[in-house]
């Protein structure tokens, strides 16, 4: 298969509309072509293409800033002497001065297919800003590594935040280019938005089921997105960021292991199996111990779960990480009813709303977990309704 960046580099006809226009790049460390060369370096080597600026999202254009709310500064690229603006620093929405630096913005970001991943919000912001200022956006498309499955409730009204920019489910099942097309339509934006699509990409085939596993090297799109397994688990394990539990930050398996020092994993697993064993299918789930070197429960031995999607036990169509982690939290609440589960702290620049609600896109998930009278079927009914609605909504925007 060929990435959007590889097609753009190889085909002068695709680049012809950019003649005489100032071009900027929005990228990050995973913005690389099929041989691992960073997109900024590759674009700079092209004759006839005038690169005048670059932009970086959360975690930076070149660097790996750890964790949430760790900001990057603007700087001058030491090699190319162009400004590199941070869209996760003093501002997160492009300023007029930034927009004055280019006519066309190339977006080459590797996403991992989850609503709360902040690159989705950055994409929405740049589309909106460029529409207002008469700028063009071209998306150099990349795979959605977790493929086409859809899972989770749609972002509820009045729950917009930097981890929820539009009514998407947790797993949206779109490539970044497809997502851009939907955002333009959803927001009714008037702008030139081109998608340089991939060739030979099939999100419905194994063994990668969205990620061309034997063709592309995995480059971390963010510091803790360290593997395809992490990307598959993330739509569920990210919910743990809104709890007192560790999501594995500070270990070699962030967002693949979840737990805390005072949990009895076997007890929780038994409760999960009693509540909804079918929500545990599609992956190997095992009890494990881990000790974070930093972040929550630093230096303490935690007991919890590890999720494996990298073996013969993986079933792409049956694995539902959002339901799996929701079930884990429901079992924890049943076994430890007085646990101070929900973490109240500033999360992605929000101070008045709980992180778990921002992550899940409303209060429904937390209320279902906390209510001892609710059953898995109650949550499933809500999720299935929204998932079916999204499948219909996204259909006209699919390119592959």
Secondary structure, 3 states (H helix, E strand, C coil): CECHHHHHHHCHHHHHHHCCCEEEEEECCCCECCCCCEHHHHHHCCCCCEEEEEEECCCCCCCCCCCCCCCCCCEECCCCCCEEEECCCCCCCCCHHHHCCCCEEEECCCCCCECCCHHHHHHHHHHHHHHHHCCEEEEECCCCCCCCCCECCCCCCCCCECCECCCCCCECCCCHHHHHHHHHHHCCCCCCEEEECCECCCCCCCCCCCCCCCCCCCCCCCCCCCCHHHHHHHHHHHHHHHECCECCCCCCCCCCEEEECCCCHHHHHHHHHHHHHHHHCCCEEEEEEEECCCCCCCCCEEEEEEEECCCCCCCCCCCCHHHHHHHHHHHHHHHCCCCCCECCCCECCECCCCHHHHHHCCCHHHHHHHCCCCCHHHHHHHHHHHHHHHHHHHHHHCCC
